[in-house]
Amino acid sequence: MSVVEPGSAGAGLIGRVKDILTKPGPTWDVIDGEQPTVQSLYTGYVMPLAAIPAVAQAIGMTVFGAGAFGVVVKWSPVTAIVQAIVGYALSLVLVFVLALIIEALAPNFGGTKDRIQALKVAAYGYTASWVAGIFAIFPPIAMLALLGGLYSLYLLYLGLPKLMKTPEDKALPYTAVVVVVAIVVSFIITMVMGSVAVMTGAGAGMMSGAQVSGTVKLPGGEGSVDVGKLAAAAKAIESGESGPATDPEALKAYLPASVAGFTRGEVSTSSGGAAGIEGSEAEAEYAKGEANLRLQVTDLGQAGALAGMAGAFKVKSSKETATGYEKMGVVNGRMTQESYDRSDKSGEYSVLVGERFMVHARGSGVSMDELKAAVEAVGLSRLEAAAKAG
């Protein structure tokens, strides 16, 4: 099980876990000098530890269940097994994707790009979170797992500058950016888990550095996860393929003078960036009598690959309320989200275009058809062409 060379400090899985948790500083120094392979890191460390929260939750929700106000919900054995398998598989993907992000961002903070070093940071940084996942075996105290998550942030803070060779004064902003990205990816995974996925051979190809492919399908035709697309998106982050963000003045040209009987009013633009990641936006106000809507075109720039990750999760969901609904899915190959409240005729509609641009319309006194017409009027095919050209 050892992921380090025989005879080195903290050799063995249990010893390494104890060392990274109790004396992280010196242990990161030891890890810095090790040269494991991707496969040895996964089989000897990531895979056994990532199984802890998955198995603990399956047991906890099957035996004890969770609930409030006297109502307890338990999983059937089948549901528990399915959730454990999917959560476990997606956790393995998350570690690899996070490693690619760490590597890609390193130069922006004065560090060195190194795939193995980045993977070591991701793998060992998650230790506290995985170990604390044991609390899920008894749902009433499962919230204690958050403590492990917080300690993992500290481990990342200590490990990033040592392994990626960034200056100490840039360790905090480097960690902050990595954490933000990790939260985004984790949120997507949580969204998928909420739909209960069934594995159909999604590969562990990332363990050998081979091409990652396969699909995690959701039951009842509720969507799927394209693992290959997820890996491709991560690679795009690494290479910066999306290029710089579009000039916000150029985005104004996509905003029509009128749409669905609404006349355009004030138009505004903005742009910004952090850590070499840029974004830009153009927004216009439209009015028709007492009704109004706002239409936005946003270029995610070099962060567009993150949208590619979202696109890999082809999840469909819907929720009905007393006065309206919320819906998410894929229309004409594009991820869409919409919500509408019939009581005050207010709603929102957004479309992810070319895994780079987001077109969003929101308004009051409007119909959903009008919001969709506003988004379509931007010219989604033109934006897709711009995304490919960029």
Secondary structure as UniProt FT lines:
FT   TURN            6..7
FT   TURN            9..10
FT   HELIX           13..22
FT   HELIX           24..32
FT   HELIX           38..41
FT   HELIX           42..46
FT   HELIX           47..63
FT   STRAND          66..68
FT   TURN            69..70
FT   STRAND          71..73
FT   HELIX           77..105
FT   HELIX           106..109
FT   HELIX           115..125
FT   HELIX           127..132
FT   HELIX           133..137
FT   HELIX           139..144
FT   HELIX           145..164
FT   HELIX           168..170
FT   HELIX           171..193
FT   TURN            194..195
FT   STRAND          198..199
FT   HELIX           205..208
FT   STRAND          215..217
FT   HELIX           219..221
FT   STRAND          223..226
FT   HELIX           227..239
FT   TURN            240..242
FT   HELIX           248..251
FT   HELIX           252..254
FT   STRAND          258..259
FT   TURN            260..261
FT   STRAND          262..274
FT   TURN            275..276
FT   STRAND          277..288
FT   TURN            289..290
FT   STRAND          291..299
FT   HELIX           301..303
FT   HELIX           304..312
FT   STRAND          313..315
FT   STRAND          317..320
FT   STRAND          324..331
FT   TURN            332..333
FT   STRAND          334..341
FT   TURN            342..345
FT   STRAND          346..353
FT   TURN            354..356
FT   STRAND          357..364
FT   HELIX           368..377
FT   HELIX           380..389
//
